Amino acid sequence: MPLVWKLDQLLKERKIKARWLSLQLGKHENNIYRLKNRTDVPQITHEMIEGLCDIIGCTPNDLMEYTPPTTNVQSVRSKSIFS
């Protein structure tokens, strides 16, 4: 999975409870738990990302991590578009 959602890790590092975060964001606690417990990046509005970053004190780069997929360069080069 190239993109990893790290909200749960950030909350643990900063000792922030989902309940407190939900009150600060004005969102239902269940929605925050859903966001917190994901590992894949959710469909999320930029307003929510801005709110999370403002309250947690982070950047969008802290919320997500990109790991490029590894590919075998030799196997990609050996494939022909004509075969």
C-alpha positions as CSV (number, residue, x, y, z in Angstrom):
1,M,0.0,0.0,0.0
2,P,1.8,3.2,-1.1
3,L,-0.1,5.7,1.1
4,V,-0.5,5.0,4.8
5,W,-2.8,7.0,7.1
6,K,-1.1,7.7,10.4
7,L,-3.7,9.6,12.5
8,D,-3.8,6.9,15.2
9,Q,0.0,7.0,15.5
10,L,0.0,10.8,15.8
11,L,-2.8,10.8,18.4
12,K,-0.8,8.2,20.5
13,E,2.4,10.2,20.2
14,R,0.7,13.4,21.3
15,K,-1.5,11.7,23.9
16,I,-4.7,13.0,22.4
17,K,-8.0,11.2,22.9
18,A,-10.5,10.7,20.1
19,R,-13.2,12.1,22.3
20,W,-11.3,15.4,22.8
21,L,-10.5,15.6,19.1
22,S,-14.1,15.1,18.2
23,L,-15.2,17.9,20.5
24,Q,-12.5,20.3,19.0
25,L,-13.5,19.4,15.4
26,G,-17.3,19.5,16.1
27,K,-17.6,16.0,14.6
28,H,-19.2,12.9,16.1
29,E,-16.9,10.7,18.1
30,N,-17.7,7.7,15.9
31,N,-16.4,9.5,12.8
32,I,-13.1,10.3,14.6
33,Y,-12.8,6.6,15.6
34,R,-13.3,5.5,12.0
35,L,-10.6,8.0,10.8
36,K,-8.3,7.0,13.6
37,N,-8.5,3.2,13.1
38,R,-7.8,3.3,9.4
39,T,-4.4,2.4,7.8
40,D,-5.4,3.3,4.2
41,V,-6.0,7.0,3.4
42,P,-9.7,7.8,3.7
43,Q,-11.7,10.0,1.4
44,I,-11.4,13.2,3.4
45,T,-12.1,16.9,2.7
46,H,-9.3,19.4,2.8
47,E,-11.3,21.2,5.5
48,M,-11.0,18.1,7.7
49,I,-7.3,17.8,7.0
50,E,-6.8,21.5,7.9
51,G,-8.8,21.0,11.1
52,L,-6.8,18.0,12.1
53,C,-3.5,19.7,11.4
54,D,-4.5,22.9,13.3
55,I,-5.7,21.0,16.4
56,I,-3.1,18.3,16.5
57,G,-0.3,20.6,15.5
58,C,1.0,18.7,12.4
59,T,1.2,18.9,8.7
60,P,-0.6,16.8,6.0
61,N,2.8,15.0,5.5
62,D,2.6,13.9,9.2
63,L,-0.9,12.4,8.6
64,M,0.1,10.4,5.5
65,E,3.2,8.5,4.5
66,Y,4.0,7.6,0.9
67,T,6.2,4.6,0.2
68,P,6.8,4.1,-3.5
69,P,6.0,0.6,-4.7
70,T,9.0,-1.5,-5.5
71,T,9.2,-2.7,-9.1
72,N,11.7,-5.0,-10.8
73,V,13.3,-2.7,-13.3
74,Q,14.7,-5.6,-15.4
75,S,11.2,-7.2,-15.8
76,V,9.7,-3.9,-16.9
77,R,12.5,-3.3,-19.5
78,S,12.2,-6.8,-20.9
79,K,8.5,-6.5,-21.7
80,S,7.8,-5.4,-25.3
81,I,4.7,-3.6,-26.3
82,F,4.7,-5.6,-29.5
83,S,4.7,-9.1,-28.1
